[in-house]
Amino acid sequence: MTVTPVPSDPDDVALAVEAAIESEDLAALRRLADTGSSDAEDALVELAAERGDLVELRRLAAAGNTDAADELLELEEEEE
């Protein structure tokens, strides 16, 4: 599997985030978020919430993402 390098130019980052969102490429979104892209992190939270991916939401919440923590709480309450 070939991993595409994370671009450094902000416009290229935005395009990479957009492409990763369209293809629902969580690995690419994680790489982009890890390099500081808040748009990629927001997209990760949204996709994880849509999929009910508690593991991803927990990972993001543990890293300090309050939106992920909120989504996690909502999903856990729905399960009760």
C-alpha positions as CSV (number, residue, x, y, z in Angstrom):
1,M,0.0,0.0,0.0
2,T,1.4,3.4,-1.0
3,V,1.0,6.2,1.4
4,T,0.6,9.6,-0.2
5,P,2.8,12.2,1.5
6,V,1.0,15.0,3.4
7,P,1.2,18.3,1.4
8,S,2.7,21.3,3.1
9,D,1.0,24.0,1.1
10,P,-2.4,25.1,2.8
11,D,-4.3,25.0,-0.5
12,D,-2.9,21.5,-1.3
13,V,-3.9,20.4,2.3
14,A,-7.4,21.6,1.7
15,L,-7.6,19.7,-1.6
16,A,-6.2,16.6,0.1
17,V,-8.8,16.9,2.9
18,E,-11.6,17.3,0.4
19,A,-10.4,14.2,-1.6
20,A,-10.2,12.1,1.6
21,I,-13.7,13.2,2.7
22,E,-15.1,12.3,-0.7
23,S,-13.5,8.8,-0.7
24,E,-14.1,8.4,3.1
25,D,-10.4,7.6,3.5
26,L,-10.0,7.6,7.3
27,A,-6.3,6.9,7.1
28,A,-5.6,9.9,5.0
29,L,-7.8,12.1,7.2
30,R,-5.9,10.8,10.3
31,R,-2.5,11.7,8.6
32,L,-3.8,15.2,7.7
33,A,-5.2,15.7,11.2
34,D,-2.0,14.6,12.8
35,T,-0.2,17.3,10.9
36,G,-2.5,20.0,12.2
37,S,-5.4,20.1,9.8
38,S,-8.5,21.0,11.9
39,D,-10.7,20.4,8.8
40,A,-9.4,16.8,8.6
41,E,-10.0,16.3,12.3
42,D,-13.6,17.7,12.0
43,A,-14.2,15.4,9.1
44,L,-12.9,12.4,11.1
45,V,-15.3,13.3,13.9
46,E,-18.2,13.6,11.5
47,L,-17.5,10.3,9.7
48,A,-16.9,8.4,12.9
49,A,-20.2,9.7,14.3
50,E,-22.1,8.8,11.1
51,R,-20.6,5.3,11.2
52,G,-21.1,4.9,14.9
53,D,-17.3,4.3,15.2
54,L,-16.8,4.5,19.0
55,V,-13.2,3.4,18.8
56,E,-12.3,6.4,16.5
57,L,-14.3,8.8,18.6
58,R,-12.6,7.6,21.7
59,R,-9.2,8.0,20.1
60,L,-10.1,11.6,19.1
61,A,-11.6,12.4,22.4
62,A,-8.6,11.0,24.3
63,A,-6.4,13.4,22.1
64,G,-8.5,16.3,23.4
65,N,-11.1,16.7,20.7
66,T,-14.2,18.0,22.5
67,D,-16.5,17.5,19.5
68,A,-15.5,13.8,19.4
69,A,-16.2,13.6,23.2
70,D,-19.7,15.1,22.7
71,E,-20.5,12.7,19.8
72,L,-19.2,9.8,21.8
73,L,-21.5,10.7,24.7
74,E,-24.5,11.0,22.4
75,L,-23.8,7.6,20.8
76,E,-23.3,5.9,24.1
77,E,-26.5,7.4,25.5
78,E,-28.4,6.1,22.4
79,E,-27.1,2.6,23.2
80,E,-28.5,2.6,26.7
